[in-house]
Amino acid sequence: RRRFLAGGFEAKLTRAIGDLLTLAPGDALLEVGCGDGHYVAAFAARFGCEGHGVDLSVPAIEAAAARHAGLHLVVANADRALPYADASFRVVASITARRNPAEFRRVLGDDGRLLLVIPGPDDLVELREAVLGYGRLRDRVDQAAAAFASRFTLERRERLRHVAHLDAAAIHDVM
């Protein structure tokens, strides 16, 4: 993952996702399923906000803590409960990660915003074809929107598209 990020393959996507956010210094952002902390660290640095991340993986949180001083990181199962007080965050983000509508609503402030990033139907289709022998498209956007409809109002829907041309080493890193 470090080599893949160092190659700049996600830089455009990270900027584009950040452009969807409105945060100020003093605001708190939670990324659920933060992995190695790439996105939450980028957004905390860009906006000067408080960055919080939660992930189920102990090694991922350890890697995030080693790379990104100043983030508030927790190992927890977001499918069950988030270990935060009600209305703790200005933004809750799930970037191609877990989605728990009830918990996201609970920890999000009344004036807060939820950011869901869902992989497009053709996300990594070439890799699926190379590995599995078929590259079936999988559209998950409508299903995700329906899961959140009872607790959130859809404010806007954006389609971000980024094509990265990967060499053999980058494909190996993605896998």
C-alpha positions in Angstrom: 0.0 0.0 0.0 2.8 2.4 0.9 4.5 1.8 -2.5 1.2 2.2 -4.3 0.5 5.5 -2.6 4.1 6.7 -3.1 3.6 6.1 -6.8 0.9 8.8 -6.8 -1.8 6.6 -8.1 -4.4 7.9 -5.7 -3.4 11.6 -5.5 -6.0 12.8 -8.0 -8.7 10.8 -6.3 -7.7 12.0 -2.8 -7.9 15.6 -4.0 -11.3 15.1 -5.7 -12.8 13.5 -2.6 -11.4 16.3 -0.5 -13.0 18.8 -2.8 -16.4 17.4 -1.7 -15.7 18.3 2.0 -16.2 21.5 3.8 -14.2 21.6 7.1 -12.7 24.3 9.2 -10.0 24.2 11.9 -11.5 22.9 15.0 -14.0 20.6 13.2 -13.7 16.9 13.8 -13.7 14.4 11.0 -14.1 10.6 11.4 -13.1 8.2 8.7 -14.6 4.7 9.3 -12.5 2.0 7.8 -9.5 4.3 7.7 -7.0 1.5 7.0 -3.5 3.0 7.0 -4.9 6.5 7.5 -4.1 7.9 4.1 -7.4 9.8 3.5 -8.0 11.0 7.1 -4.4 12.3 7.3 -4.8 14.1 3.9 -8.0 15.8 4.9 -6.8 16.7 8.4 -3.7 18.3 6.8 -5.7 20.1 4.1 -8.4 21.6 6.4 -6.5 21.8 9.7 -9.2 19.8 11.3 -9.1 17.1 13.9 -8.6 13.7 12.2 -10.1 10.6 13.7 -10.0 7.1 12.2 -11.4 3.7 13.2 -10.6 0.4 11.7 -11.0 -3.3 12.7 -7.5 -4.1 11.7 -4.8 -3.7 14.4 -2.0 -3.8 11.9 -3.7 -1.1 9.8 -4.2 1.2 12.9 -0.6 0.6 14.0 0.6 1.5 10.5 -1.6 4.7 10.5 -0.2 5.7 13.9 3.4 5.1 12.8 2.9 7.3 9.6 0.5 10.0 10.8 1.3 11.6 14.1 -1.6 13.7 15.4 -4.4 11.5 14.3 -6.8 10.0 16.8 -7.0 6.3 15.9 -9.1 3.5 17.4 -9.4 -0.2 16.7 -13.1 -1.1 16.7 -15.7 -3.0 14.8 -17.8 -0.3 13.1 -20.4 -2.8 12.1 -21.4 -3.1 15.8 -20.8 0.3 17.4 -18.5 3.3 17.1 -16.7 4.2 20.3 -17.6 7.9 20.3 -20.1 10.1 22.0 -23.3 11.2 20.2 -22.8 14.1 17.8 -19.0 14.1 18.0 -18.2 14.8 14.4 -18.8 17.5 11.7 -18.1 14.9 9.0 -18.2 11.1 9.0 -16.6 9.6 5.9 -16.6 6.0 4.7 -14.4 5.7 1.6 -15.0 2.3 0.0 -15.3 0.9 3.5 -17.9 -0.2 6.1 -21.3 1.4 6.3 -23.4 1.5 9.5 -26.2 4.1 9.0 -27.5 4.0 12.6 -24.0 4.6 14.1 -23.0 7.2 11.5 -26.2 9.2 12.3 -25.5 8.9 16.1 -22.0 10.2 16.0 -22.6 12.9 13.5 -23.5 16.4 14.7 -26.9 17.9 13.8 -25.2 20.2 11.2 -22.8 17.5 10.1 -22.3 15.8 6.7 -21.9 12.2 5.8 -19.5 11.4 2.9 -19.9 7.9 1.3 -17.5 6.9 -1.4 -18.7 3.8 -3.2 -16.6 2.1 -5.9 -18.0 2.6 -9.4 -19.3 -0.4 -11.3 -16.1 -0.7 -13.2 -13.8 -0.3 -10.2 -10.8 -2.6 -10.7 -12.7 -4.5 -13.4 -9.5 -5.1 -15.3 -7.9 -6.7 -12.3 -10.9 -8.9 -11.7 -10.8 -10.0 -15.3 -7.1 -10.8 -15.1 -7.4 -12.7 -11.8 -10.9 -14.3 -12.1 -11.2 -14.6 -15.8 -14.2 -12.3 -16.0 -14.8 -8.6 -15.4 -18.4 -8.3 -14.3 -19.6 -4.8 -13.5 -21.0 -4.3 -10.0 -23.1 -1.2 -9.3 -23.5 -0.7 -5.5 -24.6 3.0 -5.4 -28.4 2.6 -5.4 -28.2 -0.1 -2.7 -26.0 2.1 -0.5 -28.3 5.1 -1.0 -31.3 3.0 0.0 -29.6 1.8 3.1 -29.1 5.4 4.3 -32.4 6.9 3.1 -34.2 6.6 6.4 -31.6 8.4 8.4 -30.1 10.9 5.9 -31.2 13.2 3.2 -29.2 12.9 0.0 -27.8 16.3 -0.6 -25.8 15.6 -3.7 -24.4 12.7 -5.7 -21.1 13.1 -7.6 -19.4 10.7 -9.9 -15.7 10.8 -9.7 -13.7 8.8 -12.3 -10.0 8.2 -12.3 -8.1 5.8 -14.5 -4.7 4.7 -13.3 -2.4 2.9 -15.7 -0.6 0.3 -13.5 2.6 -1.4 -14.3 3.2 -5.0 -13.1 4.8 -3.8 -9.8 1.8 -1.6 -9.1 -0.6 -4.4 -9.9 1.2 -6.6 -7.5 1.0 -3.9 -4.8 -2.8 -3.5 -5.3 -3.3 -7.3 -5.0 
